[in-house]
Amino acid sequence: MNPDEDTEWNDILRKHGILPKKVEINQNDLYDKVVEEHQKREEERLDRLNLDELAELEDEEDDRVLEQYRQ
């Protein structure tokens, strides 16, 4: 018997607290989690850069935006 299965019996067991509540995950939750994790890693990466590296990164970003504008 699979406790993760969506059956009437498992629903009854969940109702009485014998089985843990079923966790439902949708694609929006997954997307939000991935975006949050990416932002966290990017923030950590930027925190490790010194001022010269940050200035260089800012210049590269400016160049990239200008190139997109030209196109």
Backbone as a chain_set.jsonl record, in Angstrom:
{"seq": "MNPDEDTEWNDILRKHGILPKKVEINQNDLYDKVVEEHQKREEERLDRLNLDELAELEDEEDDRVLEQYRQ", "coords": {"N": [[0.843, -1.181, 0.0], [0.593, 2.171, -0.895], [1.341, 5.109, 0.732], [1.265, 7.615, -0.405], [-0.535, 7.525, -2.382], [-3.547, 8.553, -3.966], [-6.235, 7.832, -2.583], [-9.505, 6.858, -1.354], [-9.315, 5.562, 1.096], [-6.766, 6.332, 2.04], [-7.293, 9.055, 2.253], [-9.087, 9.029, 4.404], [-7.414, 8.053, 6.416], [-5.598, 10.195, 6.51], [-7.32, 12.209, 7.376], [-7.787, 11.417, 9.995], [-5.312, 11.737, 11.056], [-3.447, 9.741, 10.857], [-1.944, 9.287, 8.593], [0.394, 11.593, 7.165], [-0.535, 14.916, 6.055], [-1.28, 15.438, 2.633], [1.061, 16.791, 0.457], [0.774, 19.249, -1.872], [2.144, 20.231, -4.858], [2.489, 22.684, -7.243], [3.188, 23.871, -10.613], [3.695, 26.602, -10.526], [4.611, 26.99, -7.921], [6.989, 25.534, -8.038], [8.383, 27.008, -9.993], [8.587, 29.511, -8.711], [10.22, 28.77, -6.562], [12.59, 28.025, -7.872], [13.315, 30.462, -9.071], [13.668, 32.021, -6.791], [15.828, 30.67, -5.583], [17.789, 31.057, -7.537], [18.06, 33.862, -7.454], [19.027, 34.131, -4.871], [21.525, 32.828, -5.039], [22.769, 34.48, -6.932], [22.854, 36.872, -5.53], [24.583, 36.137, -3.441], [26.883, 35.678, -4.924], [27.431, 38.267, -5.887], [27.912, 39.542, -3.487], [30.424, 38.603, -2.85], [32.141, 39.939, -4.519], [34.614, 42.501, -5.08], [34.965, 46.133, -5.006], [36.122, 47.027, -7.438], [35.629, 44.862, -9.136], [32.837, 44.89, -9.117], [32.359, 47.359, -10.369], [33.402, 46.815, -12.888], [31.639, 44.802, -13.69], [29.291, 46.289, -13.779], [29.894, 48.025, -15.888], [30.054, 46.186, -17.999], [27.407, 45.347, -18.06], [26.152, 47.747, -18.8], [27.251, 48.039, -21.374], [26.116, 45.812, -22.6], [23.368, 46.428, -22.515], [23.318, 48.762, -24.09], [24.142, 47.666, -26.537], [21.984, 45.997, -27.108], [20.038, 47.944, -27.411], [20.997, 49.234, -29.686], [20.586, 47.286, -31.601]], "CA": [[0.0, 0.0, 0.0], [1.375, 3.399, -1.054], [0.698, 6.185, 1.493], [1.144, 8.819, -1.226], [-1.596, 7.291, -3.346], [-4.748, 9.355, -3.727], [-7.373, 6.919, -2.463], [-10.449, 7.184, -0.29], [-8.786, 5.023, 2.352], [-5.687, 7.221, 2.486], [-7.926, 10.313, 2.678], [-9.629, 8.786, 5.744], [-6.268, 7.979, 7.326], [-5.086, 11.559, 6.658], [-8.305, 12.946, 8.173], [-7.623, 11.024, 11.397], [-3.954, 12.032, 11.481], [-2.598, 8.552, 10.799], [-1.001, 9.622, 7.518], [0.6, 13.049, 7.09], [-1.297, 15.583, 5.01], [-0.68, 15.361, 1.309], [1.661, 18.043, 0.008], [0.495, 19.47, -3.286], [3.093, 21.166, -5.454], [2.134, 22.985, -8.627], [4.309, 24.412, -11.377], [3.999, 27.963, -10.065], [5.443, 26.854, -6.725], [8.326, 25.114, -8.481], [9.0, 28.146, -10.673], [8.943, 30.496, -7.685], [11.344, 28.239, -5.785], [13.786, 28.097, -8.724], [13.675, 31.88, -9.203], [14.172, 32.443, -5.484], [17.15, 30.078, -5.402], [18.694, 31.739, -8.463], [18.305, 35.196, -6.918], [19.861, 33.966, -3.674], [22.895, 32.525, -5.491], [23.309, 35.675, -7.591], [23.145, 37.819, -4.449], [25.794, 35.658, -2.761], [28.012, 35.901, -5.841], [27.72, 39.702, -5.899], [28.465, 39.896, -2.17], [31.837, 38.212, -2.797], [32.936, 40.779, -5.414], [35.117, 43.756, -4.52], [34.441, 47.31, -5.703], [36.612, 47.051, -8.821], [34.899, 43.832, -9.883], [31.465, 45.38, -9.272], [32.395, 48.417, -11.377], [33.59, 46.145, -14.175], [30.378, 44.129, -13.984], [28.34, 47.337, -14.145], [30.265, 48.468, -17.235], [29.651, 45.131, -18.928], [25.947, 45.406, -18.153], [25.849, 48.935, -19.604], [27.584, 47.716, -22.765], [25.124, 44.843, -23.089], [22.108, 47.155, -22.729], [23.509, 49.624, -25.243], [24.17, 46.818, -27.736], [20.595, 45.599, -27.372], [19.35, 49.128, -27.901], [21.439, 49.465, -31.07], [19.974, 46.297, -32.492]], "C": [[0.889, 1.246, 0.0], [0.689, 4.542, -0.293], [0.539, 7.483, 0.701], [0.033, 8.707, -2.258], [-2.838, 8.092, -2.969], [-5.968, 8.428, -3.741], [-8.286, 7.386, -1.341], [-9.919, 6.747, 1.069], [-7.678, 5.924, 2.894], [-6.242, 8.573, 2.928], [-8.483, 10.181, 4.094], [-8.494, 8.747, 6.762], [-5.653, 9.366, 7.557], [-6.002, 12.386, 7.561], [-8.134, 12.663, 9.666], [-6.188, 11.186, 11.894], [-3.023, 10.831, 11.471], [-1.535, 8.727, 9.713], [-0.805, 11.138, 7.511], [-0.218, 13.631, 5.942], [-0.53, 15.539, 3.705], [-0.175, 16.739, 0.896], [1.421, 18.164, -1.488], [1.439, 20.545, -3.797], [2.654, 21.415, -6.891], [3.326, 23.639, -9.323], [4.68, 25.822, -10.95], [4.889, 27.927, -8.83], [6.867, 26.469, -7.1], [9.073, 26.27, -9.137], [9.465, 29.189, -9.659], [10.157, 30.051, -6.887], [12.652, 28.344, -6.588], [14.253, 29.546, -8.853], [14.275, 32.391, -7.9], [15.591, 31.925, -5.243], [18.176, 30.761, -6.299], [19.056, 33.132, -7.934], [19.226, 35.136, -5.699], [21.316, 33.711, -4.062], [23.548, 33.741, -6.136], [23.687, 36.726, -6.541], [24.424, 37.424, -3.707], [27.026, 35.896, -3.614], [28.405, 37.373, -5.845], [28.319, 40.16, -4.584], [29.956, 39.584, -2.081], [32.728, 39.099, -3.664], [33.421, 42.034, -4.695], [34.619, 44.92, -5.386], [34.881, 47.385, -7.169], [35.848, 46.041, -9.682], [33.441, 44.253, -10.109], [31.389, 46.469, -10.34], [32.542, 47.815, -12.771], [32.305, 45.451, -14.618], [29.317, 45.143, -14.429], [28.631, 47.854, -15.56], [29.839, 47.445, -18.287], [28.138, 45.138, -19.138], [25.505, 46.603, -18.992], [26.112, 48.676, -21.08], [26.554, 46.775, -23.37], [23.802, 45.546, -23.398], [22.212, 48.061, -23.948], [23.512, 48.833, -26.549], [22.752, 46.348, -28.096], [19.798, 46.767, -27.935], [19.721, 49.411, -29.367], [20.765, 48.504, -32.04], [18.514, 46.585, -32.654]], "O": [[1.82, 1.356, 0.798], [-0.434, 4.912, -0.636], [-0.236, 8.356, 1.092], [-0.3, 9.684, -2.929], [-3.133, 8.281, -1.789], [-6.636, 8.263, -4.762], [-7.901, 8.193, -0.495], [-10.052, 7.462, 2.062], [-7.663, 6.24, 4.084], [-5.726, 9.175, 3.869], [-8.369, 11.108, 4.896], [-8.596, 9.335, 7.838], [-5.235, 9.679, 8.672], [-5.536, 13.16, 8.398], [-8.312, 13.552, 10.499], [-5.878, 10.814, 13.026], [-1.923, 10.897, 12.019], [-0.375, 8.359, 9.899], [-1.734, 11.885, 7.818], [-0.551, 12.935, 4.983], [0.699, 15.596, 3.678], [-0.903, 17.728, 0.978], [1.813, 17.296, -2.268], [1.52, 21.636, -3.233], [2.469, 20.474, -7.664], [4.345, 23.924, -8.694], [5.85, 26.2, -11.004], [5.812, 28.732, -8.701], [7.832, 27.005, -6.554], [10.255, 26.485, -8.869], [10.589, 29.686, -9.734], [11.027, 30.862, -6.571], [13.692, 28.709, -6.041], [15.448, 29.826, -8.756], [15.274, 33.111, -7.909], [16.451, 32.659, -4.755], [19.303, 31.016, -5.874], [20.221, 33.529, -7.965], [20.097, 35.988, -5.525], [22.23, 34.302, -3.488], [24.73, 34.007, -5.921], [24.719, 37.386, -6.658], [25.248, 38.28, -3.385], [28.083, 36.269, -3.105], [29.593, 37.694, -5.81], [29.147, 41.07, -4.563], [30.677, 40.229, -1.319], [33.952, 39.023, -3.559], [32.739, 42.565, -3.818], [33.929, 44.705, -6.383], [34.095, 47.763, -8.036], [35.472, 46.337, -10.816], [32.879, 43.999, -11.174], [30.447, 46.493, -11.132], [31.887, 48.251, -13.717], [31.933, 45.51, -15.79], [28.542, 44.876, -15.348], [27.706, 48.091, -16.336], [29.322, 47.81, -19.342], [27.654, 44.958, -20.255], [24.587, 46.488, -19.804], [25.307, 49.041, -21.936], [26.167, 46.932, -24.528], [23.188, 45.285, -24.432], [21.284, 48.119, -24.754], [22.95, 49.278, -27.55], [22.384, 46.316, -29.271], [18.978, 46.589, -28.835], [18.868, 49.777, -30.175], [20.418, 48.876, -33.161], [17.818, 45.864, -33.368]]}, "num_chains": 1, "name": "protein.A"}
